[in-house]
Amino acid sequence: MQIAAILSLLETSPADEFTSSAVAPSVTSGCIAKIDILGESLLDRVLSQLERLGAAGHSVISKGTPNQLFPSRTAAPDSFVTAWEQAVAGYVNQGVDALLLMRVGTYTDLDYAQLLEFHTRTSSAVTQAYAADGALDVALVSASALHNADGAYWRVLSGLLSQKRKFMYRGYVNRLASPQDFYTLVDDGLRGRCALKPVGSETREWVWQAAGSEIDDSTVVSGPAFIGEGAHIGAGCTIGSGTSVERDCQVDCGTTVEQSWVMERTYLGIALDVRRSIVNSGKLFHLDRNLEIEIGDRQLIGEATTRATWFSGLGSMILGRQVSG
């Protein structure tokens, strides 16, 4: 069976209570699906799964804001629905057998091949995946049910929803509805509780390093931990268990980071103690206190720059150590 995928990207969290800008996707084009988590974004991980599945093609729609998995047109012009209908028309005319519809914003270990097998075996027009806590934003639609839509694919699909089959999924689900959920996914991935694996080499037991990362010889790293592509950990640092330092981050000399997620391109200054936190450029969110702090001094916490590299080099000189990859 030939399938194609239409993926919509959530600009904000799927839950209203997710308000912390510490994990808001401001550094990644305003899209949760593009944030690196253990070295790779949710979107890229989904695309890799589709490639392994042998999908005939995929379309990623970031126009507008998809309020639900199955779009509906309102009186006002909707750029998302227009782009979605154009993608559907292209694949239906191309002759695919089924369309995989997905909003990328919740993490699951769902096996798309199992979903496709169930959809085919039950001869369903529409099959949607469900977890124990409700519907997932993943569905398969038989292209044959859309052939006579005359361009109004959203209307035909709306009429089919009353006939949809439920595929019950009982695996790992993280709705990513709060900052704490994001850290939970990081920690679960590091500890092997889900299929989200660090993208790098396991250079020592439970410690993963991506290409181009550097850890000073004097730094102590306790696994499980991940150091992302191009990240630099300076002299005398301590990277504790349950920590992910994403791509292009700079952790300056003498700083301790434990049970924390340092988002991509973040600079941590000299001799800081960061625990149970999410850090993103000039913001720190404490997981236990549910408190966000904005840091005005960019020499403490800010965006990683060439200046941060200079500080790290200075720290190595002071401690008389060299940096190794």
C-alpha positions in Angstrom: 0.0 0.0 0.0 1.4 3.4 -1.0 0.9 6.1 1.5 1.8 9.8 1.8 1.9 12.0 4.9 0.6 15.5 5.6 2.1 16.9 8.8 1.0 20.1 10.5 3.2 21.8 13.0 2.0 23.3 16.2 3.1 26.8 16.8 2.3 26.6 20.5 1.8 23.9 23.0 -1.4 21.8 22.6 -2.4 22.7 26.2 -3.6 26.1 27.3 -1.8 25.8 30.6 1.6 25.7 28.8 2.6 29.3 29.3 6.3 29.2 30.2 8.4 31.0 27.6 11.5 29.2 29.0 10.4 26.3 26.7 8.6 28.4 24.2 10.0 27.7 20.7 11.3 31.2 20.1 14.8 30.0 19.2 13.5 27.5 16.6 11.2 29.4 14.2 8.3 29.4 16.6 7.6 25.7 16.3 7.7 23.0 19.0 8.2 20.3 16.4 11.5 21.8 15.5 13.1 22.0 18.9 16.0 19.6 19.4 15.4 17.0 22.1 18.4 14.8 22.7 19.9 16.0 19.5 17.1 15.8 17.0 13.7 17.5 16.6 10.3 15.6 16.8 9.7 16.6 13.1 13.0 15.1 11.9 12.3 11.9 14.0 8.9 11.5 12.4 10.3 12.1 8.9 12.9 9.3 9.6 10.1 7.0 10.6 8.2 7.8 7.4 11.3 7.1 5.3 11.6 3.6 7.0 8.0 3.0 6.3 8.5 3.7 2.6 6.2 6.7 2.4 5.7 8.0 -1.2 6.1 11.5 0.0 5.3 14.0 2.7 4.1 17.6 3.1 4.9 19.8 6.1 2.3 22.6 6.6 3.3 25.4 8.9 1.0 28.0 7.5 -1.7 29.2 9.9 -2.6 27.4 13.1 -4.2 23.9 12.9 -6.7 23.9 15.8 -7.5 20.2 15.2 -6.3 17.2 13.4 -9.1 17.1 10.9 -9.5 20.7 9.4 -12.7 22.5 8.9 -13.2 25.7 6.9 -14.7 28.7 8.7 -16.2 31.8 7.1 -12.8 33.6 7.3 -10.0 32.6 4.9 -7.7 30.0 6.4 -4.2 29.6 5.1 -3.7 26.3 6.8 -6.9 24.7 5.3 -6.0 26.0 1.9 -2.5 24.5 2.1 -3.9 21.3 3.5 -6.4 20.9 0.7 -3.7 21.5 -1.9 -1.5 18.8 -0.4 -4.4 16.3 -0.3 -5.3 17.1 -3.9 -1.7 16.5 -5.0 -1.5 13.1 -3.4 -5.0 11.9 -4.4 -4.2 12.8 -8.0 -0.8 11.1 -7.6 -2.7 7.9 -6.9 -1.6 7.1 -3.3 -3.7 4.6 -1.4 -3.8 6.3 1.9 -3.0 9.6 3.6 -1.3 9.7 7.0 -2.5 12.9 8.8 -0.6 14.1 11.8 -0.2 17.2 14.0 3.4 17.1 15.3 3.4 18.1 19.0 2.9 15.0 21.1 5.6 12.4 21.4 4.6 8.7 21.1 6.4 5.4 20.3 3.5 4.6 17.9 4.5 2.1 15.2 3.0 3.5 11.9 3.3 0.1 10.3 1.0 -1.4 12.9 -1.5 1.5 12.4 -1.4 0.9 8.6 -1.9 -2.8 9.0 -5.0 -2.3 11.2 -6.3 0.3 8.8 -5.9 -2.0 5.8 -7.3 -5.1 7.6 -10.4 -3.3 8.8 -11.0 -1.7 5.4 -11.6 1.6 7.2 -12.2 5.0 5.4 -10.7 6.7 8.4 -8.6 5.3 11.3 -7.4 7.4 14.2 -5.0 6.3 16.9 -6.1 6.6 20.5 -4.2 6.3 23.8 -5.6 5.6 27.2 -6.1 9.3 27.9 -7.8 10.1 24.6 -7.3 10.7 20.9 -3.8 11.1 19.4 -3.2 13.5 16.5 -2.5 10.7 14.1 -4.9 9.2 11.5 -5.0 7.3 8.3 -7.5 8.2 5.5 -8.2 6.0 2.5 -7.6 8.1 -0.6 -10.5 6.2 -2.4 -12.9 7.9 -0.1 -11.8 11.3 -1.3 -11.9 10.8 -5.1 -15.2 12.5 -5.6 -14.6 15.4 -3.3 -14.5 18.1 -6.1 -11.8 19.9 -4.2 -13.8 20.1 -0.9 -11.7 17.5 0.8 -12.3 18.9 4.3 -16.1 18.6 3.8 -15.9 14.9 2.6 -13.6 14.0 5.5 -15.9 15.7 8.0 -18.7 13.4 6.8 -16.5 10.3 7.2 -15.6 10.9 10.8 -18.7 9.3 12.2 -17.5 6.1 10.6 -13.9 6.2 11.8 -12.2 3.2 13.4 -10.2 3.6 16.6 -6.7 2.0 16.8 -5.9 1.6 20.5 -2.3 2.3 21.3 -1.0 1.3 24.7 2.6 2.5 24.4 4.5 5.5 25.7 2.8 8.9 25.3 4.0 12.4 26.4 1.6 15.2 25.5 4.3 17.9 26.0 1.6 20.0 27.7 4.0 21.7 30.2 7.7 22.5 30.7 7.8 19.5 33.1 6.6 17.2 30.3 9.5 18.4 28.1 12.0 17.5 30.8 10.3 14.2 31.5 10.7 13.3 27.8 14.4 14.2 27.9 14.9 12.1 31.1 12.9 9.2 29.8 14.9 9.2 26.6 18.2 9.2 28.5 17.1 6.4 30.7 15.6 4.2 27.9 12.0 4.5 29.1 10.9 5.4 25.5 12.2 5.0 22.0 13.5 8.6 21.8 17.3 7.9 21.7 20.1 10.4 22.0 21.6 11.2 18.6 25.3 10.6 19.2 27.9 8.0 20.1 28.0 6.5 23.6 31.5 7.5 24.4 31.3 6.0 27.9 28.6 4.1 29.7 25.3 6.2 29.6 27.1 9.2 28.2 26.3 10.2 24.6 28.2 12.8 22.5 27.2 14.1 19.2 29.6 15.0 16.4 31.8 18.0 17.0 31.1 18.3 20.8 34.0 19.0 23.2 34.3 18.1 26.8 37.3 19.4 28.8 39.4 16.6 30.4 38.8 18.1 33.8 35.0 17.9 33.5 33.1 15.2 35.4 30.1 13.7 33.5 27.7 11.3 35.2 25.4 9.4 33.1 22.9 9.3 31.7 23.7 12.5 30.0 23.8 13.9 26.4 26.2 16.5 24.9 24.9 17.8 21.6 26.5 18.6 18.3 29.0 21.4 18.5 28.5 21.9 22.2 31.5 22.9 24.4 31.8 22.0 28.0 34.6 24.0 29.7 37.2 23.2 32.3 36.2 22.0 35.8 32.5 21.6 35.0 30.2 18.9 36.4 27.5 17.5 34.1 25.2 15.5 36.4 22.8 12.6 35.7 19.7 13.3 33.7 21.1 16.3 31.8 20.9 17.1 28.1 23.1 19.9 26.7 21.8 20.5 23.2 23.7 21.5 20.0 26.0 24.6 19.9 25.7 25.2 23.7 28.6 26.6 25.7 29.0 25.7 29.4 31.8 27.8 30.9 34.4 26.7 33.4 33.4 25.5 36.9 29.7 25.3 36.2 27.5 22.4 37.4 24.4 21.3 35.5 22.3 18.5 36.9 18.9 17.0 36.0 18.4 19.8 33.5 17.7 20.5 29.9 19.9 23.1 28.3 18.3 24.1 25.0 20.2 24.6 21.8 22.6 27.6 21.4 22.5 28.5 25.1 25.5 30.0 27.0 26.0 29.2 30.7 28.5 31.4 32.5 31.4 30.7 34.9 30.8 28.8 38.2 27.0 28.5 38.0 24.9 25.8 39.7 22.0 24.8 37.5 19.8 22.0 38.9 16.3 20.8 38.0 15.9 23.5 35.3 15.3 24.2 31.7 17.5 26.9 30.3 17.0 28.7 27.0 19.2 31.7 26.2 18.4 34.3 28.8 15.7 32.4 30.6 15.7 29.7 33.3 12.6 27.7 34.3 12.8 25.8 37.6 11.0 22.5 37.3 10.1 22.0 41.0 9.1 25.6 41.8 7.3 26.1 38.5 9.0 29.4 38.3 10.6 31.2 35.3 13.4 33.7 35.7 14.6 36.1 33.0 18.4 36.7 33.3 19.4 40.2 32.3 23.2 39.5 32.5 24.1 37.7 29.3 27.5 36.8 30.9 25.5 34.5 33.3 23.0 33.0 30.9 22.5 34.0 27.3 22.8 33.0 23.7 26.0 31.2 22.8 28.4 33.3 20.8 32.1 33.5 19.9 32.5 35.4 23.2 31.4 32.3 25.1 34.1 30.3 23.4 36.7 32.8 24.5 35.5 32.5 28.1 35.7 28.7 28.0 39.2 28.8 26.5 40.2 31.2 29.3 38.8 28.8 31.9 40.9 26.0 30.5 44.1 28.1 30.6 43.4 29.0 34.3 43.0 25.4 35.3 45.9 24.3 33.1 43.8 21.8 31.1 43.2 21.1 27.4 39.9 20.5 25.7 39.4 17.1 24.1 36.7 15.9 21.8 
